[in-house]
């Protein structure tokens, strides 16, 4: 048997207890959540930061240049942690980060690299390709401390100026992250 807190329409909150170390939250007769006797942080949707951003205009990157990708529009930002092309979450944990970029260099192709930066330094190469135009994407799981850590996306073009395209408002370039596990 577990300690059970039940919300009912007739008597409000009721509690029954034992020594099992398990807590159950229930509504009426249905068990909704069981919390075992573990240490750590219980994650609820209210404290799980997530965002998705894209660029609303095209961006050119010169040859032999690494440049921060401009993501100036948001689809959502659940905890207001994305600003100025940077994600700085206020909850420590492990984040699944994804990025995709549609680019072209119609003057003979280019060698390009999509890189995740953490705290202003290259952290993980997500993708590389040598082509005339393509969509490349990548993802990584990264720990962020919830206070000072931040992430950004960078684009490197080794040969020829490349353009990260926005096609009449279509979200061709995207950057997103979601907390998958607290620290």
N, CA and C atoms as an extended XYZ file, in Angstrom:
549
Properties=species:S:1:pos:R:3:atomname:S:1:resname:S:1:resid:I:1 pbc="F F F"
N         0.847       -1.186        0.000 N   UNK     1
C         0.000        0.000        0.000 CA  UNK     1
C         0.880        1.231        0.000 C   UNK     1
N         0.404        2.296       -0.567 N   UNK     2
C         1.149        3.537       -0.657 CA  UNK     2
C         0.425        4.643        0.086 C   UNK     2
N         1.141        5.734        0.285 N   UNK     3
C         0.491        6.942        0.777 CA  UNK     3
C        -0.247        7.535       -0.405 C   UNK     3
N        -1.524        7.780       -0.242 N   UNK     4
C        -2.344        8.241       -1.350 CA  UNK     4
C        -3.006        9.563       -0.997 C   UNK     4
N        -2.854       10.539       -1.874 N   UNK     5
C        -3.602       11.791       -1.760 CA  UNK     5
C        -4.603       11.779       -2.903 C   UNK     5
N        -5.881       11.854       -2.554 N   UNK     6
C        -6.940       11.751       -3.546 CA  UNK     6
C        -7.774       13.029       -3.567 C   UNK     6
N        -8.027       13.529       -4.767 N   UNK     7
C        -8.924       14.677       -4.931 CA  UNK     7
C       -10.287       14.130       -5.339 C   UNK     7
N       -11.303       14.410       -4.532 N   UNK     8
C       -12.650       13.954       -4.859 CA  UNK     8
C       -13.588       15.146       -4.895 C   UNK     8
N       -14.694       14.976       -5.539 N   UNK     9
C       -15.673       16.063       -5.617 CA  UNK     9
C       -16.536       16.134       -4.364 C   UNK     9
N       -16.579       15.072       -3.583 N   UNK    10
C       -17.441       15.082       -2.400 CA  UNK    10
C       -16.719       15.501       -1.130 C   UNK    10
N       -15.451       15.083       -0.957 N   UNK    11
C       -14.778       15.410        0.301 CA  UNK    11
C       -13.457       16.156        0.119 C   UNK    11
N       -13.190       16.684       -1.057 N   UNK    12
C       -11.951       17.436       -1.283 CA  UNK    12
C       -10.751       16.524       -1.304 C   UNK    12
N        -9.683       16.931       -0.641 N   UNK    13
C        -8.471       16.113       -0.580 CA  UNK    13
C        -8.547       15.156        0.590 C   UNK    13
N        -8.273       13.893        0.326 N   UNK    14
C        -8.200       12.904        1.399 CA  UNK    14
C        -6.827       12.248        1.338 C   UNK    14
N        -6.363       11.772        2.473 N   UNK    15
C        -5.045       11.160        2.543 CA  UNK    15
C        -5.116        9.866        3.321 C   UNK    15
N        -4.449        8.843        2.765 N   UNK    16
C        -4.276        7.597        3.508 CA  UNK    16
C        -2.786        7.269        3.436 C   UNK    16
N        -2.222        6.814        4.545 N   UNK    17
C        -0.767        6.670        4.612 CA  UNK    17
C        -0.336        5.284        5.037 C   UNK    17
N         0.899        4.938        4.667 N   UNK    18
C         1.568        3.745        5.153 CA  UNK    18
C         3.071        4.017        5.176 C   UNK    18
N         3.884        3.013        5.319 N   UNK    19
C         5.329        3.191        5.408 CA  UNK    19
C         6.071        2.725        4.156 C   UNK    19
N         5.416        2.690        2.992 N   UNK    20
C         6.040        2.124        1.790 CA  UNK    20
C         7.037        3.075        1.113 C   UNK    20
N         6.967        4.357        1.403 N   UNK    21
C         7.839        5.311        0.726 CA  UNK    21
C         7.364        5.685       -0.653 C   UNK    21
N         6.156        5.292       -1.007 N   UNK    22
C         5.589        5.602       -2.312 CA  UNK    22
C         4.445        6.582       -2.114 C   UNK    22
N         4.404        7.594       -2.988 N   UNK    23
C         3.327        8.575       -2.950 CA  UNK    23
C         2.517        8.450       -4.223 C   UNK    23
N         1.199        8.367       -4.081 N   UNK    24
C         0.313        8.317       -5.234 CA  UNK    24
C        -0.604        9.517       -5.186 C   UNK    24
N        -0.741       10.185       -6.333 N   UNK    25
C        -1.700       11.267       -6.475 CA  UNK    25
C        -2.834       10.733       -7.321 C   UNK    25
N        -4.050       10.922       -6.852 N   UNK    26
C        -5.191       10.317       -7.530 CA  UNK    26
C        -6.327       11.316       -7.669 C   UNK    26
N        -7.190       11.046       -8.612 N   UNK    27
C        -8.403       11.829       -8.819 CA  UNK    27
C        -9.564       10.854       -8.775 C   UNK    27
N       -10.438       11.009       -7.789 N   UNK    28
C       -11.523       10.045       -7.630 CA  UNK    28
C       -10.943        8.681       -7.329 C   UNK    28
N       -11.221        7.707       -8.184 N   UNK    29
C       -10.703        6.355       -7.973 CA  UNK    29
C        -9.517        6.037       -8.875 C   UNK    29
N        -9.142        6.939       -9.780 N   UNK    30
C        -8.044        6.672      -10.714 CA  UNK    30
C        -6.710        7.184      -10.230 C   UNK    30
N        -5.684        6.332      -10.300 N   UNK    31
C        -4.326        6.715       -9.921 CA  UNK    31
C        -3.711        7.493      -11.083 C   UNK    31
N        -3.265        8.728      -10.845 N   UNK    32
C        -2.684        9.547      -11.896 CA  UNK    32
C        -1.169        9.506      -11.915 C   UNK    32
N        -0.525        9.599      -10.759 N   UNK    33
C         0.927        9.657      -10.675 CA  UNK    33
C         1.398        8.850       -9.474 C   UNK    33
N         2.433        8.057       -9.673 N   UNK    34
C         3.069        7.348       -8.575 CA  UNK    34
C         4.508        7.821       -8.498 C   UNK    34
N         4.931        8.285       -7.341 N   UNK    35
C         6.283        8.767       -7.131 CA  UNK    35
C         6.986        7.780       -6.206 C   UNK    35
N         7.971        7.025       -6.719 N   UNK    36
C         8.679        6.074       -5.857 CA  UNK    36
C         9.612        6.800       -4.899 C   UNK    36
N        10.145        6.058       -3.969 N   UNK    37
C        11.051        6.652       -2.984 CA  UNK    37
C        12.451        6.764       -3.591 C   UNK    37
N        12.670        7.812       -4.335 N   UNK    38
C        13.957        8.073       -4.972 CA  UNK    38
C        14.392        9.481       -4.619 C   UNK    38
N        15.660        9.749       -4.824 N   UNK    39
C        16.138       11.107       -4.639 CA  UNK    39
C        16.267       11.761       -5.997 C   UNK    39
N        16.222       13.070       -6.036 N   UNK    40
C        16.356       13.786       -7.295 CA  UNK    40
C        15.244       14.792       -7.469 C   UNK    40
N        15.069       15.212       -8.696 N   UNK    41
C        14.096       16.230       -9.021 CA  UNK    41
C        12.961       15.631       -9.822 C   UNK    41
N        11.737       15.866       -9.404 N   UNK    42
C        10.583       15.443      -10.186 CA  UNK    42
C        10.305       16.516      -11.231 C   UNK    42
N        10.246       16.124      -12.486 N   UNK    43
C        10.026       17.083      -13.572 CA  UNK    43
C         8.531       17.160      -13.872 C   UNK    43
N         8.049       18.370      -13.943 N   UNK    44
C         6.674       18.605      -14.356 CA  UNK    44
C         6.708       19.573      -15.521 C   UNK    44
N         5.657       19.614      -16.304 N   UNK    45
C         5.685       20.409      -17.533 CA  UNK    45
C         5.954       21.888      -17.280 C   UNK    45
N         5.665       22.384      -16.104 N   UNK    46
C         5.887       23.792      -15.815 CA  UNK    46
C         7.349       24.174      -15.677 C   UNK    46
N         8.243       23.204      -15.459 N   UNK    47
C         9.647       23.556      -15.321 CA  UNK    47
C        10.531       22.807      -16.318 C   UNK    47
N        10.011       22.554      -17.507 N   UNK    48
C        10.765       21.871      -18.549 CA  UNK    48
C        10.915       22.811      -19.746 C   UNK    48
N        11.959       23.652      -19.742 N   UNK    49
C        12.129       24.619      -20.828 CA  UNK    49
C        12.248       23.951      -22.198 C   UNK    49
N        11.651       24.601      -23.177 N   UNK    50
C        11.734       24.163      -24.570 CA  UNK    50
C        11.548       25.387      -25.450 C   UNK    50
N        12.199       25.383      -26.610 N   UNK    51
C        12.000       26.466      -27.563 CA  UNK    51
C        12.176       25.941      -28.981 C   UNK    51
N        11.650       26.684      -29.921 N   UNK    52
C        11.858       26.433      -31.341 CA  UNK    52
C        11.901       27.786      -32.032 C   UNK    52
N        13.011       28.034      -32.761 N   UNK    53
C        13.205       29.317      -33.428 CA  UNK    53
C        13.606       29.085      -34.885 C   UNK    53
N        13.458       30.123      -35.707 N   UNK    54
C        13.830       30.045      -37.118 CA  UNK    54
C        14.243       31.426      -37.591 C   UNK    54
N        14.786       31.484      -38.807 N   UNK    55
C        15.152       32.791      -39.359 CA  UNK    55
C        14.051       33.278      -40.285 C   UNK    55
N        13.712       34.556      -40.193 N   UNK    56
C        12.647       35.125      -41.027 CA  UNK    56
C        13.195       35.760      -42.296 C   UNK    56
N        14.513       35.883      -42.398 N   UNK    57
C        15.157       36.416      -43.601 CA  UNK    57
C        16.367       35.552      -43.924 C   UNK    57
N        16.825       35.632      -45.163 N   UNK    58
C        18.020       34.893      -45.577 CA  UNK    58
C        19.261       35.518      -44.960 C   UNK    58
N        20.309       34.701      -44.804 N   UNK    59
C        21.565       35.162      -44.208 CA  UNK    59
C        22.722       34.662      -45.063 C   UNK    59
N        23.597       35.565      -45.491 N   UNK    60
C        24.787       35.185      -46.254 CA  UNK    60
C        25.985       35.043      -45.326 C   UNK    60
N        26.810       34.023      -45.613 N   UNK    61
C        28.029       33.786      -44.855 CA  UNK    61
C        29.180       33.743      -45.852 C   UNK    61
N        30.181       34.589      -45.629 N   UNK    62
C        31.315       34.695      -46.537 CA  UNK    62
C        32.183       33.447      -46.497 C   UNK    62
N        32.954       33.264      -47.570 N   UNK    63
C        33.871       32.145      -47.683 CA  UNK    63
C        34.904       32.160      -46.558 C   UNK    63
N        35.255       30.980      -46.070 N   UNK    64
C        36.233       30.782      -45.013 CA  UNK    64
C        35.880       31.569      -43.746 C   UNK    64
N        34.599       31.549      -43.410 N   UNK    65
C        34.087       32.310      -42.272 CA  UNK    65
C        33.161       31.436      -41.436 C   UNK    65
N        33.267       31.581      -40.125 N   UNK    66
C        32.332       30.961      -39.206 CA  UNK    66
C        31.445       32.067      -38.648 C   UNK    66
N        30.139       31.901      -38.749 N   UNK    67
C        29.214       32.947      -38.315 CA  UNK    67
C        28.068       32.357      -37.504 C   UNK    67
N        27.647       33.101      -36.483 N   UNK    68
C        26.484       32.703      -35.707 CA  UNK    68
C        25.251       32.797      -36.605 C   UNK    68
N        24.424       31.769      -36.571 N   UNK    69
C        23.195       31.785      -37.364 CA  UNK    69
C        22.172       32.656      -36.645 C   UNK    69
N        21.544       33.529      -37.403 N   UNK    70
C        20.539       34.435      -36.855 CA  UNK    70
C        19.179       33.743      -36.867 C   UNK    70
N        18.642       33.498      -35.692 N   UNK    71
C        17.296       32.950      -35.527 CA  UNK    71
C        16.476       34.045      -34.871 C   UNK    71
N        15.770       34.817      -35.667 N   UNK    72
C        15.101       36.022      -35.171 CA  UNK    72
C        13.608       35.866      -34.923 C   UNK    72
N        13.074       34.680      -35.121 N   UNK    73
C        11.644       34.449      -34.894 CA  UNK    73
C        11.464       33.168      -34.088 C   UNK    73
N        10.472       33.163      -33.221 N   UNK    74
C        10.203       31.991      -32.382 CA  UNK    74
C         8.857       31.373      -32.718 C   UNK    74
N         8.829       30.054      -32.764 N   UNK    75
C         7.550       29.346      -32.835 CA  UNK    75
C         6.984       29.217      -31.424 C   UNK    75
N         7.866       28.915      -30.459 N   UNK    76
C         7.489       28.910      -29.044 CA  UNK    76
C         8.740       29.009      -28.195 C   UNK    76
N         8.567       29.449      -26.970 N   UNK    77
C         9.642       29.555      -25.983 CA  UNK    77
C         8.965       29.449      -24.620 C   UNK    77
N         8.863       28.237      -24.091 N   UNK    78
C         8.014       27.966      -22.930 CA  UNK    78
C         8.457       28.636      -21.644 C   UNK    78
N         9.732       29.010      -21.541 N   UNK    79
C        10.220       29.594      -20.293 CA  UNK    79
C        10.973       30.907      -20.530 C   UNK    79
N        10.801       31.487      -21.711 N   UNK    80
C        11.462       32.746      -22.087 CA  UNK    80
C        12.980       32.668      -21.904 C   UNK    80
N        13.580       31.557      -22.351 N   UNK    81
C        15.027       31.363      -22.227 CA  UNK    81
C        15.778       31.565      -23.537 C   UNK    81
N        15.060       31.857      -24.632 N   UNK    82
C        15.715       32.074      -25.919 CA  UNK    82
C        15.645       33.558      -26.265 C   UNK    82
N        16.820       34.162      -26.511 N   UNK    83
C        16.890       35.573      -26.902 CA  UNK    83
C        18.220       35.813      -27.605 C   UNK    83
N        18.226       36.708      -28.568 N   UNK    84
C        19.448       37.106      -29.275 CA  UNK    84
C        20.206       35.907      -29.823 C   UNK    84
N        19.490       34.968      -30.437 N   UNK    85
C        20.056       33.772      -31.083 CA  UNK    85
C        20.697       32.795      -30.101 C   UNK    85
N        20.369       32.915      -28.829 N   UNK    86
C        21.018       32.150      -27.768 CA  UNK    86
C        19.961       31.554      -26.843 C   UNK    86
N        20.191       30.291      -26.427 N   UNK    87
C        19.327       29.614      -25.469 CA  UNK    87
C        20.086       29.493      -24.154 C   UNK    87
N        19.540       30.123      -23.094 N   UNK    88
C        20.151       30.108      -21.764 CA  UNK    88
C        19.091       29.616      -20.775 C   UNK    88
N        18.959       28.297      -20.603 N   UNK    89
C        17.900       27.783      -19.731 CA  UNK    89
C        18.193       28.048      -18.255 C   UNK    89
N        17.124       28.180      -17.491 N   UNK    90
C        17.235       28.420      -16.053 CA  UNK    90
C        16.992       27.156      -15.228 C   UNK    90
N        16.876       26.016      -15.891 N   UNK    91
C        16.730       24.727      -15.225 CA  UNK    91
C        17.914       23.857      -15.637 C   UNK    91
N        18.679       23.385      -14.660 N   UNK    92
C        19.832       22.537      -14.952 CA  UNK    92
C        19.379       21.165      -15.437 C   UNK    92
N        20.083       20.640      -16.438 N   UNK    93
C        19.762       19.305      -16.908 CA  UNK    93
C        20.342       19.005      -18.273 C   UNK    93
N        19.844       17.922      -18.850 N   UNK    94
C        20.302       17.430      -20.139 CA  UNK    94
C        19.272       17.813      -21.204 C   UNK    94
N        19.734       18.512      -22.220 N   UNK    95
C        18.855       19.058      -23.252 CA  UNK    95
C        19.124       18.395      -24.594 C   UNK    95
N        18.053       18.019      -25.281 N   UNK    96
C        18.159       17.540      -26.652 CA  UNK    96
C        18.089       18.772      -27.546 C   UNK    96
N        19.153       19.004      -28.303 N   UNK    97
C        19.285       20.189      -29.153 CA  UNK    97
C        19.278       19.744      -30.604 C   UNK    97
N        18.549       20.452      -31.446 N   UNK    98
C        18.480       20.136      -32.877 CA  UNK    98
C        18.614       21.401      -33.703 C   UNK    98
N        19.175       21.238      -34.890 N   UNK    99
C        19.276       22.368      -35.816 CA  UNK    99
C        19.213       21.834      -37.238 C   UNK    99
N        18.570       22.585      -38.110 N   UNK   100
C        18.580       22.281      -39.536 CA  UNK   100
C        18.821       23.571      -40.303 C   UNK   100
N        19.487       23.448      -41.442 N   UNK   101
C        19.809       24.623      -42.252 CA  UNK   101
C        19.697       24.280      -43.727 C   UNK   101
N        18.980       25.115      -44.460 N   UNK   102
C        18.890       24.987      -45.913 CA  UNK   102
C        19.760       26.076      -46.509 C   UNK   102
N        20.700       25.697      -47.348 N   UNK   103
C        21.665       26.646      -47.868 CA  UNK   103
C        21.941       26.371      -49.334 C   UNK   103
N        22.582       27.345      -49.977 N   UNK   104
C        23.008       27.134      -51.364 CA  UNK   104
C        24.203       28.008      -51.691 C   UNK   104
N        24.952       27.549      -52.663 N   UNK   105
C        26.017       28.293      -53.310 CA  UNK   105
C        25.990       27.819      -54.753 C   UNK   105
N        25.313       28.563      -55.588 N   UNK   106
C        25.110       28.135      -56.966 CA  UNK   106
C        26.308       28.432      -57.861 C   UNK   106
N        27.407       28.893      -57.286 N   UNK   107
C        28.609       29.198      -58.058 CA  UNK   107
C        29.652       28.102      -57.918 C   UNK   107
N        29.255       26.849      -57.877 N   UNK   108
C        30.213       25.764      -57.857 CA  UNK   108
C        30.249       24.960      -56.586 C   UNK   108
N        29.377       25.213      -55.656 N   UNK   109
C        29.329       24.405      -54.446 CA  UNK   109
C        30.208       24.952      -53.344 C   UNK   109
N        30.062       24.353      -52.178 N   UNK   110
C        30.823       24.798      -51.013 CA  UNK   110
C        30.875       23.674      -49.994 C   UNK   110
N        31.928       23.683      -49.198 N   UNK   111
C        32.081       22.781      -48.070 CA  UNK   111
C        31.601       23.543      -46.841 C   UNK   111
N        30.586       23.002      -46.140 N   UNK   112
C        29.989       23.719      -45.011 CA  UNK   112
C        29.939       22.824      -43.768 C   UNK   112
N        29.928       23.478      -42.603 N   UNK   113
C        29.851       22.771      -41.323 CA  UNK   113
C        28.825       23.475      -40.435 C   UNK   113
N        27.951       22.701      -39.815 N   UNK   114
C        26.978       23.188      -38.838 CA  UNK   114
C        27.477       22.764      -37.459 C   UNK   114
N        27.691       23.748      -36.560 N   UNK   115
C        28.315       23.467      -35.270 CA  UNK   115
C        27.517       24.056      -34.111 C   UNK   115
N        27.369       23.255      -33.062 N   UNK   116
C        26.766       23.710      -31.812 CA  UNK   116
C        27.863       24.338      -30.963 C   UNK   116
N        27.629       25.568      -30.522 N   UNK   117
C        28.550       26.263      -29.617 CA  UNK   117
C        27.942       26.271      -28.218 C   UNK   117
N        28.803       26.065      -27.217 N   UNK   118
C        28.384       26.160      -25.819 CA  UNK   118
C        29.286       27.181      -25.148 C   UNK   118
N        28.677       28.171      -24.524 N   UNK   119
C        29.400       29.235      -23.809 CA  UNK   119
C        30.435       29.924      -24.695 C   UNK   119
N        30.085       30.138      -25.955 N   UNK   120
C        30.937       30.890      -26.870 CA  UNK   120
C        32.031       30.111      -27.563 C   UNK   120
N        32.111       28.785      -27.334 N   UNK   121
C        33.148       27.967      -27.964 CA  UNK   121
C        32.526       26.776      -28.682 C   UNK   121
N        33.207       26.323      -29.722 N   UNK   122
C        32.752       25.151      -30.462 CA  UNK   122
C        32.629       23.966      -29.511 C   UNK   122
N        31.458       23.322      -29.519 N   UNK   123
C        31.189       22.217      -28.603 CA  UNK   123
C        31.041       20.891      -29.350 C   UNK   123
N        30.257       20.904      -30.441 N   UNK   124
C        30.016       19.661      -31.173 CA  UNK   124
C        29.645       19.975      -32.613 C   UNK   124
N        30.357       19.340      -33.532 N   UNK   125
C        29.995       19.463      -34.945 CA  UNK   125
C        28.768       18.596      -35.192 C   UNK   125
N        27.728       19.203      -35.755 N   UNK   126
C        26.491       18.471      -35.991 CA  UNK   126
C        26.415       17.898      -37.393 C   UNK   126
N        26.990       18.597      -38.385 N   UNK   127
C        26.910       18.114      -39.765 CA  UNK   127
C        27.949       18.820      -40.621 C   UNK   127
N        28.380       18.140      -41.692 N   UNK   128
C        29.246       18.756      -42.702 CA  UNK   128
C        28.880       18.163      -44.050 C   UNK   128
N        29.058       18.984      -45.083 N   UNK   129
C        28.645       18.561      -46.422 CA  UNK   129
C        29.361       19.403      -47.463 C   UNK   129
N        29.621       18.817      -48.611 N   UNK   130
C        30.176       19.536      -49.748 CA  UNK   130
C        29.193       19.364      -50.898 C   UNK   130
N        28.497       20.432      -51.264 N   UNK   131
C        27.476       20.348      -52.301 CA  UNK   131
C        27.155       21.747      -52.818 C   UNK   131
N        26.279       21.808      -53.810 N   UNK   132
C        25.827       23.091      -54.347 CA  UNK   132
C        24.731       23.686      -53.475 C   UNK   132
N        23.794       22.855      -53.044 N   UNK   133
C        22.752       23.286      -52.112 CA  UNK   133
C        22.170       22.047      -51.447 C   UNK   133
N        21.689       22.220      -50.231 N   UNK   134
C        21.135       21.077      -49.498 CA  UNK   134
C        20.530       21.548      -48.190 C   UNK   134
N        19.816       20.643      -47.543 N   UNK   135
C        19.402       20.843      -46.161 CA  UNK   135
C        20.236       19.897      -45.331 C   UNK   135
N        20.908       20.437      -44.320 N   UNK   136
C        21.637       19.572      -43.401 CA  UNK   136
C        21.064       19.764      -42.007 C   UNK   136
N        21.182       18.723      -41.203 N   UNK   137
C        20.650       18.823      -39.852 CA  UNK   137
C        21.465       17.946      -38.920 C   UNK   137
N        21.321       18.226      -37.649 N   UNK   138
C        22.004       17.437      -36.648 CA  UNK   138
C        21.409       17.691      -35.281 C   UNK   138
N        21.774       16.833      -34.337 N   UNK   139
C        21.276       17.000      -32.971 CA  UNK   139
C        22.317       16.480      -31.998 C   UNK   139
N        22.179       16.895      -30.760 N   UNK   140
C        23.101       16.478      -29.712 CA  UNK   140
C        22.390       16.566      -28.374 C   UNK   140
N        22.859       15.755      -27.437 N   UNK   141
C        22.398       15.837      -26.060 CA  UNK   141
C        23.487       16.575      -25.293 C   UNK   141
N        23.112       17.651      -24.600 N   UNK   142
C        24.114       18.487      -23.943 CA  UNK   142
C        23.644       18.865      -22.537 C   UNK   142
N        24.579       18.862      -21.592 N   UNK   143
C        24.263       19.289      -20.232 CA  UNK   143
C        24.400       20.811      -20.144 C   UNK   143
N        23.403       21.466      -19.546 N   UNK   144
C        23.435       22.907      -19.295 CA  UNK   144
C        23.124       23.122      -17.818 C   UNK   144
N        23.920       23.980      -17.158 N   UNK   145
C        23.865       24.098      -15.692 CA  UNK   145
C        22.680       24.895      -15.138 C   UNK   145
N        21.875       25.511      -15.980 N   UNK   146
C        20.686       26.220      -15.504 CA  UNK   146
C        20.948       27.622      -15.003 C   UNK   146
N        22.181       28.102      -15.125 N   UNK   147
C        22.468       29.473      -14.690 CA  UNK   147
C        23.333       30.215      -15.702 C   UNK   147
N        24.522       29.728      -15.980 N   UNK   148
C        25.434       30.469      -16.867 CA  UNK   148
C        25.637       29.825      -18.235 C   UNK   148
N        25.337       28.538      -18.398 N   UNK   149
C        25.541       27.878      -19.682 CA  UNK   149
C        24.546       28.371      -20.729 C   UNK   149
N        25.033       28.515      -21.963 N   UNK   150
C        24.157       28.871      -23.082 CA  UNK   150
C        24.655       28.183      -24.338 C   UNK   150
N        23.759       28.057      -25.317 N   UNK   151
C        24.120       27.435      -26.588 CA  UNK   151
C        23.687       28.316      -27.748 C   UNK   151
N        24.431       28.187      -28.860 N   UNK   152
C        24.163       28.910      -30.100 CA  UNK   152
C        24.534       27.993      -31.259 C   UNK   152
N        24.089       28.338      -32.461 N   UNK   153
C        24.445       27.577      -33.653 CA  UNK   153
C        25.310       28.427      -34.571 C   UNK   153
N        26.354       27.809      -35.115 N   UNK   154
C        27.260       28.489      -36.041 CA  UNK   154
C        27.332       27.744      -37.363 C   UNK   154
N        27.607       28.500      -38.400 N   UNK   155
C        27.719       28.013      -39.763 CA  UNK   155
C        29.095       28.380      -40.284 C   UNK   155
N        29.786       27.403      -40.856 N   UNK   156
C        31.093       27.656      -41.451 CA  UNK   156
C        31.035       27.303      -42.929 C   UNK   156
N        31.502       28.218      -43.756 N   UNK   157
C        31.578       28.002      -45.189 CA  UNK   157
C        33.044       28.040      -45.597 C   UNK   157
N        33.598       26.884      -46.001 N   UNK   158
C        35.024       26.805      -46.322 CA  UNK   158
C        35.347       27.355      -47.704 C   UNK   158
N        34.418       27.230      -48.626 N   UNK   159
C        34.724       27.653      -49.996 CA  UNK   159
C        33.495       28.294      -50.626 C   UNK   159
N        33.570       29.553      -50.869 N   UNK   160
C        32.467       30.262      -51.507 CA  UNK   160
C        31.467       30.803      -50.501 C   UNK   160
N        30.886       31.935      -50.819 N   UNK   161
C        29.837       32.522      -49.989 CA  UNK   161
C        28.596       31.647      -50.079 C   UNK   161
N        28.020       31.314      -48.926 N   UNK   162
C        26.794       30.523      -48.898 CA  UNK   162
C        25.666       31.383      -48.347 C   UNK   162
N        24.454       31.007      -48.683 N   UNK   163
C        23.275       31.708      -48.192 CA  UNK   163
C        22.371       30.721      -47.481 C   UNK   163
N        22.041       31.030      -46.229 N   UNK   164
C        21.032       30.277      -45.483 CA  UNK   164
C        19.698       30.903      -45.856 C   UNK   164
N        18.856       30.159      -46.541 N   UNK   165
C        17.657       30.730      -47.134 CA  UNK   165
C        16.435       30.685      -46.237 C   UNK   165
N        15.639       31.719      -46.344 N   UNK   166
C        14.268       31.738      -45.878 CA  UNK   166
C        13.452       31.920      -47.142 C   UNK   166
N        12.570       30.994      -47.436 N   UNK   167
C        11.817       31.013      -48.686 CA  UNK   167
C        10.401       31.521      -48.455 C   UNK   167
N        10.223       32.824      -48.587 N   UNK   168
C         8.898       33.440      -48.433 CA  UNK   168
C         8.206       33.040      -47.135 C   UNK   168
N         8.955       33.106      -46.039 N   UNK   169
C         8.365       32.831      -44.735 CA  UNK   169
C         8.366       31.377      -44.328 C   UNK   169
N         8.813       30.479      -45.209 N   UNK   170
C         8.880       29.081      -44.814 CA  UNK   170
C        10.024       28.887      -43.827 C   UNK   170
N         9.809       28.044      -42.856 N   UNK   171
C        10.810       27.817      -41.816 CA  UNK   171
C        11.832       26.779      -42.295 C   UNK   171
N        12.780       27.216      -43.125 N   UNK   172
C        13.763       26.310      -43.700 CA  UNK   172
C        14.961       26.094      -42.790 C   UNK   172
N        15.200       27.004      -41.865 N   UNK   173
C        16.303       26.900      -40.916 CA  UNK   173
C        15.722       26.943      -39.515 C   UNK   173
N        16.061       25.959      -38.701 N   UNK   174
C        15.481       25.919      -37.369 CA  UNK   174
C        16.481       25.528      -36.303 C   UNK   174
N        16.196       25.943      -35.086 N   UNK   175
C        17.030       25.671      -33.920 CA  UNK   175
C        16.063       25.421      -32.772 C   UNK   175
N        16.220       24.290      -32.071 N   UNK   176
C        15.309       23.976      -30.985 CA  UNK   176
C        16.025       23.169      -29.902 C   UNK   176
N        15.447       23.188      -28.720 N   UNK   177
C        15.964       22.391      -27.601 CA  UNK   177
C        14.840       22.118      -26.626 C   UNK   177
N        14.975       21.011      -25.904 N   UNK   178
C        13.999       20.653      -24.879 CA  UNK   178
C        14.735       19.920      -23.758 C   UNK   178
N        14.349       20.195      -22.533 N   UNK   179
C        14.894       19.490      -21.377 CA  UNK   179
C        14.348       18.073      -21.380 C   UNK   179
N        15.250       17.071      -21.361 N   UNK   180
C        14.798       15.689      -21.336 CA  UNK   180
C        15.003       15.038      -19.972 C   UNK   180
N        15.910       15.605      -19.166 N   UNK   181
C        16.138       15.071      -17.822 CA  UNK   181
C        16.820       16.131      -16.976 C   UNK   181
N        16.299       16.340      -15.784 N   UNK   182
C        16.911       17.285      -14.871 CA  UNK   182
C        18.249       16.780      -14.363 C   UNK   182
N        19.029       17.704      -13.814 N   UNK   183
C        20.373       17.340      -13.327 CA  UNK   183
C        20.293       16.493      -12.070 C   UNK   183
